Structures are given as structure tokens and as C-alpha cells.
């Protein structure tokens, strides 16, 4: 299948995969597993190179460098990410299901939080990554309407929240 950019929205079967500032011991292996998982799930992919050095080429996927998550994520069927706090927030604001792939530090916490919120089917930690596990998680995230519905609902609640007012009130109390 040949990838054709669309001006408004990508295919409902396009997924973002990126590990941000996380590094991996074998970028070639991780890239191969990601490509196999995407293809097994019948999905097109936007793979972010990042510090991990990921890459994917072909008619059904391509590699990007820096990209604003706020511009790209809303057009994806799901986002696979390292579960860093910033990327987790960007995915929640976009209102699309996630497949957390924690690598280190606090990412396990954020991955578990995404699962508990019902916006991610499961976490696929990098240390246990396999093409089959990732493909299964991708299929569930992109085909289960409940994950997408919860992600959209949560994004709406986040947009309606006034996060600045409580911080300003706390500062004024000091």
C-alpha cells in the first residue's frame, strides 16, 4: 500500500511510534520489531528516529525526526511512546489511544496510569518487546472502540480543565 499524505487527517490506520529521548541498546533490532508489528497489525506507521535511532522505510511507513506531537498525534489511530511525562500528556490531549512502551525512570508509572485510565490496552515494556506483543496491543488500541472513546472523553475533560487558576491561587496565598 502506498502512503499518500492527506491534508486534514491520516488514515484511521496510521500510528505514531517514538521513544523520544530514550536510548536502546540495539536500534536495528527494535526498528525491525516495530516494522514487523505494524505490518502484522495492518497499520501504517510514522516512526520517530529520536535518541533511540529508530527507522522504518517503505510504502506503508516512514521515519521522521523532530515533529510537534500536538500537530501529529490527533491524526493518528494510536500513539506508541516511551511514556515520558511530556509525551504522555501530548497523547492524552490528542485524545487517541496509547500503547505505552516504557524504557526507564518514571515511564513505568505513566504507562500504568494510561492503562488504568482505560486509554491504553496494556504496556509493552521495551525489555519484553516482541513483534507479536506489540502487534496485539496495536490491534486492540486501534480496533477497540472503547479505548478510543475513553481517550476522546479524557481529552475533552483535560481541555475543559483550568490548570492555571489553581496554580495562580496557590502563588497568591504565599
Secondary structure, 3 states (H helix, E strand, C coil): CCCCCCCCCCCCCEEEEECCCCCCCCHHHHHHHHHHHHHHCCCEEEEECCCCCCCCCCCCEEEECCCCHHHHHHHCCEEEECCCHHHHHHHHHHCCEEEECCCCCCHHHHHHHHHHHCCECCCCCHHHCCHHHHHHHHHHHHHCHHHHHHHHHHHHHHHHCCHHHHHHHHHHHC
